[in-house]
Amino acid sequence: MTKKLLLLSTGGTIASVVSDEGLAPGESGEELIKMLGRLEYDITVRDILELDSSNIQPEEWKIIAEAIYDHRNDYDGIVVSHGTDTMAYTASMLTFMLQHLNIPVVLTGSQVPMNVILSDAPDNLRLAFTAAANCAPGVYIAFNRKVMRGCRSVKVRTTAFDAFESVNVPPVGEVTSDGFSLKDHRIPESGECQLNTKIDTHVSLVKLFPGFDPALLHAMAKNGCHGIVIEAYGLGGMTSIRRNMVAAVGELIRNGIPIITTSQCLYERSDLTKYEVGRLALLEGAISARDMTSESAIAKLMWGLGQGMDVKAITNFFDMDVAGEVTLD
């Protein structure tokens, strides 16, 4: 039986055309499909946004999540065409907004517009449809012959076609000379799909550097920041002398502001138990993100705070694996 798939078009480079101000989204989803030629699926198209992904924000996440939820029982899979710059954030947030999905949802885009010769868009879009027809339920990114779990994907290159990588877990599937093969057969948790778009966007993502003034963290809190993800050094260490980040983290946590600690290193985990500078932060209540991407950590924090979780509940939430976003010890 021919698989029924839905394309939700949101804009991005894949749908861009040349304008006096530079590349800007201008092609509809139907026009993207026409440029692909013959496909083996029954595809329906809905244009829900027409934005450069730099302009896709929490309001647009809700629109995309609601569209997926509304059509989840009408199709075998859904493809979302999306700009590359914030695609990993969108994929991570959809993972939490749409838990227990009953179909695969695959985001894709391109580094070069579809209507340009030698664009990567046709291959990426074909791969996304293939993944939407064959993968297990969940949120994915399809790019450059790889299918990756959405909450593990990071954009690592600005212009190369190999723009995304699956961090700390292998790709779910890939295309080789033998065709498309699935490598990850993780069984999604059972349960009814729930749409929950309540999030708290009053959060911050901070990259620690030598000389960082911890007073800036207090300034964020005074100006309405409800939670912070800190990209700390190595396994999660942070300054404990002079500019005492550890003390600042402890004070903020005691004031009800959760502090999530991840690593500046793209690969492998944060582990606050190994070095003194990490253990001090752990004793102050810092929450380890383990091997999560920063994109996924900030999305998980936003979603958790949106549910009204306090510091203790956020700590417990980050000790859970909701949809493959983290490797637990």
Short mmCIF file of the C-alpha atoms (twelve columns), coordinates in Angstrom:
data_MODEL
# 
_entry.id   MODEL 
# 
loop_
_atom_site.group_PDB 
_atom_site.id 
_atom_site.type_symbol 
_atom_site.label_atom_id 
_atom_site.label_alt_id 
_atom_site.label_comp_id 
_atom_site.label_asym_id 
_atom_site.label_seq_id 
_atom_site.Cartn_x 
_atom_site.Cartn_y 
_atom_site.Cartn_z 
_atom_site.pdbx_PDB_model_num 
ATOM 1   C CA . MET A 1   0.000  0.000  0.000   1 
ATOM 2   C CA . THR A 2   1.284  3.461  -0.890  1 
ATOM 3   C CA . LYS A 3   2.285  5.425  2.176   1 
ATOM 4   C CA . LYS A 4   0.403  8.674  2.824   1 
ATOM 5   C CA . LEU A 5   2.760  11.474 3.836   1 
ATOM 6   C CA . LEU A 6   2.263  15.129 4.719   1 
ATOM 7   C CA . LEU A 7   4.709  17.936 3.937   1 
ATOM 8   C CA . LEU A 8   4.485  20.934 6.251   1 
ATOM 9   C CA . SER A 9   6.390  23.774 4.603   1 
ATOM 10  C CA . THR A 10  7.824  26.508 6.836   1 
ATOM 11  C CA . GLY A 11  10.279 28.321 4.531   1 
ATOM 12  C CA . GLY A 12  14.043 28.263 4.990   1 
ATOM 13  C CA . THR A 13  16.858 28.107 2.445   1 
ATOM 14  C CA . ILE A 14  15.279 25.106 0.747   1 
ATOM 15  C CA . ALA A 15  12.359 27.320 -0.321  1 
ATOM 16  C CA . SER A 16  14.329 30.528 -0.880  1 
ATOM 17  C CA . VAL A 17  14.592 32.672 -3.994  1 
ATOM 18  C CA . VAL A 18  16.875 35.571 -4.848  1 
ATOM 19  C CA . SER A 19  15.619 39.017 -3.838  1 
ATOM 20  C CA . ASP A 20  17.136 42.509 -3.669  1 
ATOM 21  C CA . GLU A 21  17.732 41.967 0.048   1 
ATOM 22  C CA . GLY A 22  19.319 38.505 -0.401  1 
ATOM 23  C CA . LEU A 23  17.904 34.991 -0.236  1 
ATOM 24  C CA . ALA A 24  14.410 34.855 1.255   1 
ATOM 25  C CA . PRO A 25  11.742 32.125 1.424   1 
ATOM 26  C CA . GLY A 26  9.493  32.281 -1.627  1 
ATOM 27  C CA . GLU A 27  8.738  28.786 -2.942  1 
ATOM 28  C CA . SER A 28  5.620  26.953 -1.758  1 
ATOM 29  C CA . GLY A 29  5.616  23.348 -0.654  1 
ATOM 30  C CA . GLU A 30  3.839  22.349 -3.856  1 
ATOM 31  C CA . GLU A 31  6.607  23.965 -5.907  1 
ATOM 32  C CA . LEU A 32  9.219  22.014 -3.937  1 
ATOM 33  C CA . ILE A 33  7.416  18.764 -4.683  1 
ATOM 34  C CA . LYS A 34  7.123  19.574 -8.404  1 
ATOM 35  C CA . MET A 35  10.891 20.073 -8.632  1 
ATOM 36  C CA . LEU A 36  11.440 16.599 -7.182  1 
ATOM 37  C CA . GLY A 37  9.726  14.778 -10.024 1 
ATOM 38  C CA . ARG A 38  8.103  11.370 -9.526  1 
ATOM 39  C CA . LEU A 39  7.776  10.076 -5.953  1 
ATOM 40  C CA . GLU A 40  6.477  6.735  -4.730  1 
ATOM 41  C CA . TYR A 41  4.360  8.232  -1.967  1 
ATOM 42  C CA . ASP A 42  0.953  9.883  -1.765  1 
ATOM 43  C CA . ILE A 43  1.989  13.355 -0.602  1 
ATOM 44  C CA . THR A 44  -0.202 16.161 0.685   1 
ATOM 45  C CA . VAL A 45  1.258  19.644 1.159   1 
ATOM 46  C CA . ARG A 46  0.361  22.354 3.642   1 
ATOM 47  C CA . ASP A 47  2.199  25.684 3.840   1 
ATOM 48  C CA . ILE A 48  2.065  26.772 7.466   1 
ATOM 49  C CA . LEU A 49  4.911  29.340 7.571   1 
ATOM 50  C CA . GLU A 50  7.198  31.211 5.163   1 
ATOM 51  C CA . LEU A 51  10.156 32.227 7.315   1 
ATOM 52  C CA . ASP A 52  13.908 32.166 7.436   1 
ATOM 53  C CA . SER A 53  14.576 29.867 10.383  1 
ATOM 54  C CA . SER A 54  16.425 32.657 12.205  1 
ATOM 55  C CA . ASN A 55  12.924 34.089 12.672  1 
ATOM 56  C CA . ILE A 56  11.397 30.820 13.910  1 
ATOM 57  C CA . GLN A 57  10.799 31.281 17.621  1 
ATOM 58  C CA . PRO A 58  8.646  29.676 20.355  1 
ATOM 59  C CA . GLU A 59  5.450  31.036 18.785  1 
ATOM 60  C CA . GLU A 60  6.300  29.161 15.568  1 
ATOM 61  C CA . TRP A 61  7.255  25.999 17.494  1 
ATOM 62  C CA . LYS A 62  3.691  25.924 18.783  1 
ATOM 63  C CA . ILE A 63  2.255  26.353 15.281  1 
ATOM 64  C CA . ILE A 64  4.374  23.483 13.946  1 
ATOM 65  C CA . ALA A 65  3.595  21.229 16.925  1 
ATOM 66  C CA . GLU A 66  -0.132 21.892 16.656  1 
ATOM 67  C CA . ALA A 67  -0.123 21.132 12.913  1 
ATOM 68  C CA . ILE A 68  1.680  17.828 13.516  1 
ATOM 69  C CA . TYR A 69  -0.688 16.901 16.337  1 
ATOM 70  C CA . ASP A 70  -3.785 17.749 14.290  1 
ATOM 71  C CA . HIS A 71  -2.682 15.501 11.395  1 
ATOM 72  C CA . ARG A 72  -0.907 12.699 13.265  1 
ATOM 73  C CA . ASN A 73  -3.707 10.197 12.656  1 
ATOM 74  C CA . ASP A 74  -4.264 11.095 8.996   1 
ATOM 75  C CA . TYR A 75  -0.834 10.175 7.610   1 
ATOM 76  C CA . ASP A 76  1.840  7.501  7.914   1 
ATOM 77  C CA . GLY A 77  4.497  10.157 8.442   1 
ATOM 78  C CA . ILE A 78  5.097  13.911 8.346   1 
ATOM 79  C CA . VAL A 79  7.961  15.888 6.806   1 
ATOM 80  C CA . VAL A 80  8.682  19.457 7.923   1 
ATOM 81  C CA . SER A 81  10.778 21.566 5.535   1 
ATOM 82  C CA . HIS A 82  12.681 24.058 7.677   1 
ATOM 83  C CA . GLY A 83  15.678 26.378 7.596   1 
ATOM 84  C CA . THR A 84  18.905 24.881 8.906   1 
ATOM 85  C CA . ASP A 85  19.989 27.575 11.367  1 
ATOM 86  C CA . THR A 86  17.461 26.741 14.100  1 
ATOM 87  C CA . MET A 87  16.362 23.313 12.918  1 
ATOM 88  C CA . ALA A 88  18.061 21.504 15.826  1 
ATOM 89  C CA . TYR A 89  16.241 23.733 18.325  1 
ATOM 90  C CA . THR A 90  12.883 23.093 16.659  1 
ATOM 91  C CA . ALA A 91  13.490 19.338 16.494  1 
ATOM 92  C CA . SER A 92  14.510 19.266 20.161  1 
ATOM 93  C CA . MET A 93  11.468 21.231 21.293  1 
ATOM 94  C CA . LEU A 94  9.057  19.118 19.228  1 
ATOM 95  C CA . THR A 95  10.494 16.086 21.032  1 
ATOM 96  C CA . PHE A 96  9.138  17.454 24.329  1 
ATOM 97  C CA . MET A 97  5.982  19.136 23.039  1 
ATOM 98  C CA . LEU A 98  4.853  15.927 21.281  1 
ATOM 99  C CA . GLN A 99  5.747  13.033 23.564  1 
ATOM 100 C CA . HIS A 100 4.615  9.510  22.589  1 
ATOM 101 C CA . LEU A 101 4.259  10.378 18.910  1 
ATOM 102 C CA . ASN A 102 2.545  7.644  16.925  1 
ATOM 103 C CA . ILE A 103 4.257  8.454  13.592  1 
ATOM 104 C CA . PRO A 104 7.707  9.581  12.415  1 
ATOM 105 C CA . VAL A 105 8.155  13.340 12.000  1 
ATOM 106 C CA . VAL A 106 11.192 14.290 9.917   1 
ATOM 107 C CA . LEU A 107 12.660 17.775 9.586   1 
ATOM 108 C CA . THR A 108 14.842 18.629 6.634   1 
ATOM 109 C CA . GLY A 109 16.197 21.604 4.707   1 
ATOM 110 C CA . SER A 110 19.184 22.452 2.577   1 
ATOM 111 C CA . GLN A 111 22.302 24.568 2.311   1 
ATOM 112 C CA . VAL A 112 21.366 25.675 -1.215  1 
ATOM 113 C CA . PRO A 113 17.857 26.574 -2.498  1 
ATOM 114 C CA . MET A 114 15.919 23.884 -4.342  1 
ATOM 115 C CA . ASN A 115 15.853 25.858 -7.614  1 
ATOM 116 C CA . VAL A 116 19.668 26.105 -7.879  1 
ATOM 117 C CA . ILE A 117 21.614 23.602 -9.975  1 
ATOM 118 C CA . LEU A 118 23.521 21.064 -7.828  1 
ATOM 119 C CA . SER A 119 21.482 21.950 -4.745  1 
ATOM 120 C CA . ASP A 120 21.458 19.453 -1.883  1 
ATOM 121 C CA . ALA A 121 17.717 20.077 -1.435  1 
ATOM 122 C CA . PRO A 122 16.329 17.308 -3.704  1 
ATOM 123 C CA . ASP A 123 18.337 14.544 -2.034  1 
ATOM 124 C CA . ASN A 124 17.540 15.827 1.461   1 
ATOM 125 C CA . LEU A 125 13.820 16.054 0.748   1 
ATOM 126 C CA . ARG A 126 13.698 12.593 -0.847  1 
ATOM 127 C CA . LEU A 127 15.534 11.183 2.153   1 
ATOM 128 C CA . ALA A 128 13.100 12.892 4.526   1 
ATOM 129 C CA . PHE A 129 10.124 11.291 2.769   1 
ATOM 130 C CA . THR A 130 11.855 7.907  2.865   1 
ATOM 131 C CA . ALA A 131 12.509 8.301  6.597   1 
ATOM 132 C CA . ALA A 132 8.931  9.443  7.245   1 
ATOM 133 C CA . ALA A 133 7.696  6.286  5.513   1 
ATOM 134 C CA . ASN A 134 10.061 3.876  7.289   1 
ATOM 135 C CA . CYS A 135 11.329 5.118  10.658  1 
ATOM 136 C CA . ALA A 136 9.802  4.328  14.030  1 
ATOM 137 C CA . PRO A 137 7.632  7.030  15.609  1 
ATOM 138 C CA . GLY A 138 9.643  10.001 16.835  1 
ATOM 139 C CA . VAL A 139 11.231 13.284 15.747  1 
ATOM 140 C CA . TYR A 140 14.171 13.171 13.318  1 
ATOM 141 C CA . ILE A 141 16.390 15.322 11.105  1 
ATOM 142 C CA . ALA A 142 17.264 14.033 7.637   1 
ATOM 143 C CA . PHE A 143 20.310 15.639 6.034   1 
ATOM 144 C CA . ASN A 144 23.136 14.644 3.695   1 
ATOM 145 C CA . ARG A 145 22.239 10.937 3.501   1 
ATOM 146 C CA . LYS A 146 21.862 10.600 7.281   1 
ATOM 147 C CA . VAL A 147 18.777 10.369 9.474   1 
ATOM 148 C CA . MET A 148 19.396 11.539 13.042  1 
ATOM 149 C CA . ARG A 149 17.314 11.714 16.171  1 
ATOM 150 C CA . GLY A 150 16.118 15.317 16.376  1 
ATOM 151 C CA . CYS A 151 17.083 15.820 20.021  1 
ATOM 152 C CA . ARG A 152 20.648 14.600 19.285  1 
ATOM 153 C CA . SER A 153 21.305 16.698 16.192  1 
ATOM 154 C CA . VAL A 154 23.522 19.772 15.970  1 
ATOM 155 C CA . LYS A 155 24.354 22.045 13.054  1 
ATOM 156 C CA . VAL A 156 28.156 21.995 12.854  1 
ATOM 157 C CA . ARG A 157 28.932 23.588 9.454   1 
ATOM 158 C CA . THR A 158 27.723 26.814 7.859   1 
ATOM 159 C CA . THR A 159 28.113 26.049 4.148   1 
ATOM 160 C CA . ALA A 160 29.131 22.397 3.648   1 
ATOM 161 C CA . PHE A 161 26.433 19.920 2.674   1 
ATOM 162 C CA . ASP A 162 27.357 17.753 5.670   1 
ATOM 163 C CA . ALA A 163 25.896 20.419 7.937   1 
ATOM 164 C CA . PHE A 164 24.461 18.282 10.747  1 
ATOM 165 C CA . GLU A 165 25.902 15.621 12.998  1 
ATOM 166 C CA . SER A 166 24.329 13.167 15.388  1 
ATOM 167 C CA . VAL A 167 26.064 13.845 18.712  1 
ATOM 168 C CA . ASN A 168 26.951 11.028 21.112  1 
ATOM 169 C CA . VAL A 169 24.729 8.469  19.377  1 
ATOM 170 C CA . PRO A 170 25.020 7.016  15.854  1 
ATOM 171 C CA . PRO A 171 22.606 8.149  13.122  1 
ATOM 172 C CA . VAL A 172 19.302 6.311  13.072  1 
ATOM 173 C CA . GLY A 173 19.702 5.498  9.383   1 
ATOM 174 C CA . GLU A 174 21.767 6.306  6.345   1 
ATOM 175 C CA . VAL A 175 21.913 6.036  2.582   1 
ATOM 176 C CA . THR A 176 24.708 3.978  1.014   1 
ATOM 177 C CA . SER A 177 25.198 2.238  -2.307  1 
ATOM 178 C CA . ASP A 178 22.952 -0.492 -0.890  1 
ATOM 179 C CA . GLY A 179 20.091 1.966  -0.411  1 
ATOM 180 C CA . PHE A 180 18.438 3.256  2.763   1 
ATOM 181 C CA . SER A 181 19.093 1.263  5.925   1 
ATOM 182 C CA . LEU A 182 17.839 1.748  9.471   1 
ATOM 183 C CA . LYS A 183 20.409 1.196  12.211  1 
ATOM 184 C CA . ASP A 184 18.573 2.285  15.358  1 
ATOM 185 C CA . HIS A 185 15.556 0.227  16.310  1 
ATOM 186 C CA . ARG A 186 14.828 1.939  19.629  1 
ATOM 187 C CA . ILE A 187 11.265 1.130  20.611  1 
ATOM 188 C CA . PRO A 188 9.334  4.281  21.511  1 
ATOM 189 C CA . GLU A 189 7.543  4.309  24.854  1 
ATOM 190 C CA . SER A 190 3.911  3.329  24.647  1 
ATOM 191 C CA . GLY A 191 1.218  5.834  25.466  1 
ATOM 192 C CA . GLU A 192 -1.162 8.275  23.864  1 
ATOM 193 C CA . CYS A 193 0.428  11.208 22.031  1 
ATOM 194 C CA . GLN A 194 0.101  14.369 24.083  1 
ATOM 195 C CA . LEU A 195 0.331  17.926 22.778  1 
ATOM 196 C CA . ASN A 196 1.806  20.193 25.439  1 
ATOM 197 C CA . THR A 197 3.167  23.500 24.167  1 
ATOM 198 C CA . LYS A 198 3.442  25.233 27.539  1 
ATOM 199 C CA . ILE A 199 7.011  26.515 27.854  1 
ATOM 200 C CA . ASP A 200 8.864  29.211 29.771  1 
ATOM 201 C CA . THR A 201 11.166 31.165 27.463  1 
ATOM 202 C CA . HIS A 202 12.734 33.231 30.266  1 
ATOM 203 C CA . VAL A 203 15.903 31.148 30.233  1 
ATOM 204 C CA . SER A 204 19.488 31.699 29.166  1 
ATOM 205 C CA . LEU A 205 22.332 29.725 27.584  1 
ATOM 206 C CA . VAL A 206 25.758 30.881 28.787  1 
ATOM 207 C CA . LYS A 207 29.180 29.792 27.564  1 
ATOM 208 C CA . LEU A 208 31.747 30.016 30.334  1 
ATOM 209 C CA . PHE A 209 35.124 31.586 29.555  1 
ATOM 210 C CA . PRO A 210 38.112 32.626 31.702  1 
ATOM 211 C CA . GLY A 211 37.227 35.976 33.245  1 
ATOM 212 C CA . PHE A 212 33.443 35.517 33.109  1 
ATOM 213 C CA . ASP A 213 31.900 37.654 35.846  1 
ATOM 214 C CA . PRO A 214 29.345 35.640 37.882  1 
ATOM 215 C CA . ALA A 215 27.585 38.908 38.678  1 
ATOM 216 C CA . LEU A 216 26.153 38.618 35.170  1 
ATOM 217 C CA . LEU A 217 24.235 35.508 36.258  1 
ATOM 218 C CA . HIS A 218 22.701 37.470 39.114  1 
ATOM 219 C CA . ALA A 219 21.824 40.268 36.669  1 
ATOM 220 C CA . MET A 220 19.989 37.738 34.484  1 
ATOM 221 C CA . ALA A 221 18.015 36.514 37.500  1 
ATOM 222 C CA . LYS A 222 17.126 40.062 38.555  1 
ATOM 223 C CA . ASN A 223 15.833 40.722 35.045  1 
ATOM 224 C CA . GLY A 224 13.466 37.759 34.997  1 
ATOM 225 C CA . CYS A 225 15.600 34.761 33.989  1 
ATOM 226 C CA . HIS A 226 14.025 31.592 35.446  1 
ATOM 227 C CA . GLY A 227 16.699 29.043 34.502  1 
ATOM 228 C CA . ILE A 228 20.180 28.883 32.987  1 
ATOM 229 C CA . VAL A 229 22.126 26.333 30.965  1 
ATOM 230 C CA . ILE A 230 25.876 26.822 31.423  1 
ATOM 231 C CA . GLU A 231 28.302 25.400 28.890  1 
ATOM 232 C CA . ALA A 232 31.117 24.766 31.370  1 
ATOM 233 C CA . TYR A 233 34.657 23.495 30.802  1 
ATOM 234 C CA . GLY A 234 35.480 19.884 29.930  1 
ATOM 235 C CA . LEU A 235 33.447 17.505 32.075  1 
ATOM 236 C CA . GLY A 236 31.521 20.438 33.568  1 
ATOM 237 C CA . GLY A 237 34.051 22.297 35.699  1 
ATOM 238 C CA . MET A 238 33.637 25.955 36.518  1 
ATOM 239 C CA . THR A 239 35.646 28.661 38.282  1 
ATOM 240 C CA . SER A 240 35.731 28.460 42.098  1 
ATOM 241 C CA . ILE A 241 38.319 31.141 42.965  1 
ATOM 242 C CA . ARG A 242 38.144 34.940 42.533  1 
ATOM 243 C CA . ARG A 243 35.268 35.035 40.008  1 
ATOM 244 C CA . ASN A 244 33.461 32.318 41.940  1 
ATOM 245 C CA . MET A 245 30.940 30.793 39.554  1 
ATOM 246 C CA . VAL A 246 30.321 27.885 41.916  1 
ATOM 247 C CA . ALA A 247 29.147 30.195 44.706  1 
ATOM 248 C CA . ALA A 248 26.914 32.127 42.285  1 
ATOM 249 C CA . VAL A 249 25.366 28.902 41.034  1 
ATOM 250 C CA . GLY A 250 24.611 27.819 44.607  1 
ATOM 251 C CA . GLU A 251 23.004 31.144 45.480  1 
ATOM 252 C CA . LEU A 252 20.819 31.124 42.362  1 
ATOM 253 C CA . ILE A 253 19.690 27.543 43.003  1 
ATOM 254 C CA . ARG A 254 18.789 28.409 46.607  1 
ATOM 255 C CA . ASN A 255 16.712 31.255 45.155  1 
ATOM 256 C CA . GLY A 256 14.765 28.762 43.020  1 
ATOM 257 C CA . ILE A 257 16.577 29.124 39.689  1 
ATOM 258 C CA . PRO A 258 17.717 25.785 38.217  1 
ATOM 259 C CA . ILE A 259 21.216 25.740 36.739  1 
ATOM 260 C CA . ILE A 260 21.934 23.067 34.139  1 
ATOM 261 C CA . THR A 261 25.593 22.282 33.478  1 
ATOM 262 C CA . THR A 262 26.748 20.862 30.159  1 
ATOM 263 C CA . SER A 263 30.104 20.752 28.409  1 
ATOM 264 C CA . GLN A 264 31.530 23.118 25.828  1 
ATOM 265 C CA . CYS A 265 32.881 20.005 24.133  1 
ATOM 266 C CA . LEU A 266 30.516 18.817 21.421  1 
ATOM 267 C CA . TYR A 267 31.137 15.142 22.038  1 
ATOM 268 C CA . GLU A 268 30.949 12.934 25.125  1 
ATOM 269 C CA . ARG A 269 29.409 13.767 28.464  1 
ATOM 270 C CA . SER A 270 29.584 16.199 31.325  1 
ATOM 271 C CA . ASP A 271 30.409 14.524 34.653  1 
ATOM 272 C CA . LEU A 272 30.472 16.721 37.728  1 
ATOM 273 C CA . THR A 273 31.772 13.932 39.963  1 
ATOM 274 C CA . LYS A 274 35.295 13.608 38.538  1 
ATOM 275 C CA . TYR A 275 37.103 16.861 39.403  1 
ATOM 276 C CA . GLU A 276 36.935 19.081 42.464  1 
ATOM 277 C CA . VAL A 277 35.665 22.037 40.402  1 
ATOM 278 C CA . GLY A 278 32.762 19.899 39.224  1 
ATOM 279 C CA . ARG A 279 32.041 18.335 42.611  1 
ATOM 280 C CA . LEU A 280 31.832 21.763 44.212  1 
ATOM 281 C CA . ALA A 281 29.180 22.782 41.681  1 
ATOM 282 C CA . LEU A 282 27.341 19.496 42.227  1 
ATOM 283 C CA . LEU A 283 27.298 20.106 45.979  1 
ATOM 284 C CA . GLU A 284 25.728 23.503 45.298  1 
ATOM 285 C CA . GLY A 285 22.929 21.805 43.374  1 
ATOM 286 C CA . ALA A 286 24.059 22.176 39.764  1 
ATOM 287 C CA . ILE A 287 22.194 19.765 37.465  1 
ATOM 288 C CA . SER A 288 24.250 17.767 34.979  1 
ATOM 289 C CA . ALA A 289 22.997 17.523 31.399  1 
ATOM 290 C CA . ARG A 290 25.270 14.502 30.875  1 
ATOM 291 C CA . ASP A 291 25.692 13.998 27.106  1 
ATOM 292 C CA . MET A 292 22.773 16.143 25.936  1 
ATOM 293 C CA . THR A 293 23.256 18.751 23.247  1 
ATOM 294 C CA . SER A 294 22.916 22.368 24.355  1 
ATOM 295 C CA . GLU A 295 19.929 22.706 22.006  1 
ATOM 296 C CA . SER A 296 18.172 19.813 23.686  1 
ATOM 297 C CA . ALA A 297 19.118 20.969 27.189  1 
ATOM 298 C CA . ILE A 298 17.667 24.452 26.676  1 
ATOM 299 C CA . ALA A 299 14.499 23.000 25.126  1 
ATOM 300 C CA . LYS A 300 14.076 20.538 28.006  1 
ATOM 301 C CA . LEU A 301 14.584 23.342 30.546  1 
ATOM 302 C CA . MET A 302 12.034 25.580 28.803  1 
ATOM 303 C CA . TRP A 303 9.483  22.775 28.668  1 
ATOM 304 C CA . GLY A 304 10.035 21.696 32.272  1 
ATOM 305 C CA . LEU A 305 9.691  25.236 33.593  1 
ATOM 306 C CA . GLY A 306 6.570  25.626 31.453  1 
ATOM 307 C CA . GLN A 307 4.999  22.781 33.428  1 
ATOM 308 C CA . GLY A 308 5.615  24.697 36.654  1 
ATOM 309 C CA . MET A 309 8.516  22.506 37.810  1 
ATOM 310 C CA . ASP A 310 10.637 23.831 40.659  1 
ATOM 311 C CA . VAL A 311 14.370 23.161 41.101  1 
ATOM 312 C CA . LYS A 312 13.814 19.713 42.628  1 
ATOM 313 C CA . ALA A 313 11.392 18.688 39.874  1 
ATOM 314 C CA . ILE A 314 13.742 19.984 37.161  1 
ATOM 315 C CA . THR A 315 16.554 17.949 38.753  1 
ATOM 316 C CA . ASN A 316 14.403 14.824 38.585  1 
ATOM 317 C CA . PHE A 317 13.310 15.675 35.027  1 
ATOM 318 C CA . PHE A 318 16.924 15.863 33.879  1 
ATOM 319 C CA . ASP A 319 17.450 12.434 35.436  1 
ATOM 320 C CA . MET A 320 14.856 11.075 32.978  1 
ATOM 321 C CA . ASP A 321 15.287 10.047 29.348  1 
ATOM 322 C CA . VAL A 322 12.110 11.299 27.675  1 
ATOM 323 C CA . ALA A 323 12.806 10.371 24.052  1 
ATOM 324 C CA . GLY A 324 16.432 9.368  23.641  1 
ATOM 325 C CA . GLU A 325 17.848 12.842 24.349  1 
ATOM 326 C CA . VAL A 326 20.244 11.684 27.068  1 
ATOM 327 C CA . THR A 327 22.299 8.648  28.031  1 
ATOM 328 C CA . LEU A 328 21.687 7.844  31.675  1 
ATOM 329 C CA . ASP A 329 24.388 6.292  33.817  1 
# 
